Amino acid sequence: MPEVKELRANVTAGKKGINITNRAVIYSDTNIPEVTEKIQNMLKNRIQEMLGIEETINIKIHIAKIVPVESSEGRNSKGRGKDDKKSAIFRGVEYGNT
C-alpha cells in the first residue's frame, strides 16, 4: 500500500481466535480510517485464505508514527521511500518462492 511506510505485526493464537496487533508508520497525506480498514480487511482475507480457517481473527492497528511526505518521487509503488533500504530486508520464511 503506498500510504503505509512500515507495518510490523505481532500474531498470537488462543482459544478465542487469532489476535493480530499491527504497528504502522504512515504518510501524512493518508486518510487514517480508510487505510486502517483496508489493512484490516486485507489481512483478514489473506490469513483466512492461507490457513483455510473460519476462526475469529481480531486485528488491531496502532498508528505509531505519521511521517511527512517528502515528494511524489519519495514513494515508490510499494510505499517505501528512497532511503528506506533497511526495512526492505526480509527476515523470515518465504513460501512458494523457489
C-alpha positions in Angstrom: 0.0 0.0 0.0 1.5 3.3 -1.0 0.0 5.1 2.1 1.9 2.8 4.5 5.7 3.3 5.1 6.1 0.5 7.6 3.9 -2.2 9.1 5.0 -4.7 11.8 2.7 -7.4 13.2 2.5 -9.4 16.4 0.4 -12.5 16.0 -0.9 -14.7 18.8 -3.4 -17.6 18.6 -5.6 -18.6 21.5 -8.9 -20.2 22.4 -10.8 -17.1 21.3 -9.2 -17.0 17.8 -6.2 -15.3 16.2 -5.1 -11.9 17.5 -3.0 -9.6 15.3 -1.6 -6.3 16.6 0.0 -4.1 14.0 2.3 -1.2 14.5 2.1 1.1 11.5 4.0 4.1 10.2 2.0 6.0 7.6 2.4 9.1 5.5 0.9 12.4 6.5 -1.4 12.7 3.4 -3.2 9.4 4.4 -6.9 9.1 5.4 -6.3 7.1 8.6 -9.8 5.4 8.9 -9.8 4.3 5.3 -6.3 2.9 5.4 -6.7 1.0 8.7 -10.0 -0.5 7.4 -8.2 -1.6 4.1 -5.3 -3.1 6.1 -7.7 -5.0 8.4 -9.8 -6.4 5.6 -6.7 -7.3 3.5 -5.1 -9.1 6.5 -8.2 -11.0 7.5 -8.8 -12.2 3.9 -5.2 -13.2 3.3 -5.0 -15.1 6.6 -8.3 -17.0 6.1 -7.1 -17.8 2.5 -3.7 -19.0 3.6 -4.8 -21.0 6.7 -8.2 -22.1 5.3 -10.0 -21.5 8.6 -13.1 -19.6 9.5 -11.9 -18.9 13.1 -12.3 -15.4 14.6 -9.5 -13.1 13.5 -9.1 -9.9 15.6 -6.9 -7.3 14.0 -5.8 -4.1 15.8 -3.8 -1.3 14.2 -1.7 1.1 16.2 -0.6 4.1 14.3 2.8 4.6 15.9 4.1 7.4 13.7 2.9 9.8 10.9 5.8 10.8 8.7 5.8 13.7 6.2 5.6 13.1 2.5 8.9 14.1 1.0 7.8 14.3 -2.6 5.9 12.2 -5.2 9.3 10.7 -6.1 9.9 9.8 -2.4 7.5 6.9 -2.6 7.7 4.0 -5.0 4.9 1.6 -5.9 5.4 -0.4 -2.6 5.2 2.7 -0.4 8.9 2.7 0.7 10.9 5.9 0.5 14.3 6.2 -1.3 16.3 5.9 1.9 14.3 3.1 3.5 16.5 0.3 2.5 16.8 -1.4 5.9 13.0 -2.1 6.2 13.1 -3.8 2.8 15.2 -6.6 4.2 13.1 -9.8 4.7 13.7 -11.7 7.8 11.6 -14.8 7.9 10.3 -17.7 5.8 9.0 -17.2 2.2 6.7 -19.9 1.0 6.1 -20.6 -2.7 9.3 -18.9 -4.0 11.9 -21.4 -5.2 
